[in-house]
Amino acid sequence: MTRTSRRSSIQRNWRVCIFLERLIDSLAEGVFEIDQFTARMKRTKARIAEIDTKIGSQAAEEGRRAHLRSMMSRLAGLSTHLQSQFNDADWSTKREIIRALVQRIEIGPTIIAVVLRLPTDTSSRFWSRLW
């Protein structure tokens, strides 16, 4: 979640809370009947819950994006490091590098997919084996 979107979500939540306080004050002053108050209170609580859910999902999405950026950065670093070594390596070394990077190859009727091994831990034995 970007700082701007988080700020706007918090501001919306804050405005809804202020509205809720005004609603309670209006009930106390006799502006609303209890039935009107109850209906408005339910709608306001539903909006608060919706905004809280949106804030949580945006934070989770930002976490996934940060993880993806980290993985892409590490993969680019690995690619840069291995490029020169891979070009000069013999067949058995190339084969071992490919076996270390590829988890499996899926062959379908129209598509062939290569599934890579990408550990999330930077201190993994996997990375130390390749470096």
C-alpha positions as CSV (number, residue, x, y, z in Angstrom):
1,M,0.0,0.0,0.0
2,T,1.4,3.3,-0.9
3,R,1.7,6.1,1.6
4,T,-0.9,8.2,-0.2
5,S,-3.5,5.4,-0.5
6,R,-3.0,4.5,3.2
7,R,-3.4,8.1,4.2
8,S,-6.6,8.5,2.1
9,S,-8.0,5.2,3.6
10,I,-7.3,6.4,7.1
11,Q,-8.8,9.8,6.4
12,R,-12.0,8.1,5.0
13,N,-12.1,6.0,8.2
14,W,-11.6,9.1,10.3
15,R,-14.5,10.9,8.5
16,V,-16.8,7.9,9.1
17,C,-15.9,7.9,12.8
18,I,-16.6,11.6,13.0
19,F,-20.0,11.0,11.3
20,L,-20.7,8.3,13.8
21,E,-20.0,10.7,16.7
22,R,-22.3,13.3,15.2
23,L,-25.0,10.7,14.7
24,I,-24.8,9.7,18.4
25,D,-24.9,13.4,19.4
26,S,-28.0,13.9,17.1
27,L,-29.8,11.0,18.8
28,A,-29.0,12.5,22.3
29,E,-30.4,15.8,21.2
30,G,-33.6,14.2,19.9
31,V,-33.0,15.0,16.2
32,F,-33.5,11.3,15.3
33,E,-35.8,8.6,16.4
34,I,-34.2,5.4,17.6
35,D,-35.3,3.5,14.5
36,Q,-33.6,6.1,12.2
37,F,-30.6,6.0,14.4
38,T,-30.3,2.3,14.3
39,A,-30.5,2.1,10.5
40,R,-27.9,4.9,10.1
41,M,-25.7,3.2,12.7
42,K,-25.7,-0.1,10.9
43,R,-24.8,1.6,7.6
44,T,-22.0,3.5,9.2
45,K,-20.6,0.4,10.9
46,A,-20.8,-1.4,7.6
47,R,-18.8,1.4,5.9
48,I,-16.2,1.3,8.7
49,A,-15.8,-2.5,8.2
50,E,-15.6,-2.1,4.4
51,I,-12.8,0.5,4.8
52,D,-10.9,-1.6,7.3
53,T,-11.1,-4.6,4.9
54,K,-9.9,-2.4,2.0
55,I,-6.9,-1.2,4.1
56,G,-6.0,-4.7,5.1
57,S,-6.2,-6.0,1.5
58,Q,-4.1,-3.1,0.2
59,A,-1.4,-3.7,2.8
60,A,-1.3,-7.4,1.9
61,E,-1.1,-6.5,-1.8
62,E,1.8,-4.2,-1.1
63,G,3.5,-7.0,0.8
64,R,3.2,-9.3,-2.1
65,R,4.5,-6.7,-4.5
66,A,7.5,-6.0,-2.2
67,H,8.2,-9.8,-2.1
68,L,8.0,-10.0,-5.9
69,R,10.3,-7.0,-6.3
70,S,12.8,-8.7,-4.0
71,M,12.6,-12.0,-5.8
72,M,13.1,-10.3,-9.2
73,S,16.1,-8.4,-7.9
74,R,17.7,-11.5,-6.5
75,L,17.0,-13.4,-9.8
76,A,18.5,-10.5,-11.8
77,G,21.6,-10.6,-9.5
78,L,21.9,-14.3,-10.0
79,S,21.5,-14.0,-13.7
80,T,24.2,-11.3,-13.9
81,H,26.6,-13.4,-11.8
82,L,26.0,-16.6,-13.6
83,Q,26.1,-15.1,-17.2
84,S,29.8,-15.0,-17.5
85,Q,30.4,-18.3,-15.7
86,F,27.7,-20.0,-17.7
87,N,29.2,-19.1,-21.0
88,D,32.6,-20.5,-20.1
89,A,31.3,-23.6,-18.3
90,D,31.5,-27.1,-19.6
91,W,28.4,-29.2,-20.2
92,S,28.2,-30.9,-16.8
93,T,28.5,-27.6,-15.0
94,K,25.8,-26.1,-17.1
95,R,23.6,-29.1,-16.4
96,E,24.2,-28.8,-12.6
97,I,23.3,-25.1,-12.7
98,I,20.1,-25.8,-14.6
99,R,19.2,-28.6,-12.3
100,A,19.7,-26.3,-9.3
101,L,17.5,-23.6,-10.8
102,V,14.7,-25.7,-12.4
103,Q,12.2,-27.5,-10.1
104,R,10.2,-29.2,-12.8
105,I,9.1,-28.9,-16.4
106,E,5.4,-29.1,-17.1
107,I,4.4,-30.2,-20.6
108,G,0.8,-29.6,-21.7
109,P,-1.0,-30.0,-25.0
110,T,-0.2,-26.4,-26.0
111,I,2.2,-25.0,-23.4
112,I,5.5,-26.0,-21.9
113,A,6.2,-24.3,-18.5
114,V,9.5,-24.3,-16.7
115,V,8.9,-24.0,-12.9
116,L,11.9,-22.5,-11.1
117,R,13.1,-23.1,-7.6
118,L,13.1,-19.7,-6.0
119,P,13.7,-19.9,-2.2
120,T,12.5,-16.9,-0.2
121,D,15.4,-17.1,2.3
122,T,18.5,-15.2,1.1
123,S,20.8,-17.2,3.3
124,S,19.6,-20.5,1.9
125,R,22.0,-23.3,1.0
126,F,20.5,-23.0,-2.5
127,W,22.1,-19.6,-3.0
128,S,25.4,-20.5,-1.4
129,R,25.6,-23.5,-3.7
130,L,25.3,-21.3,-6.8
131,W,27.5,-18.5,-5.7
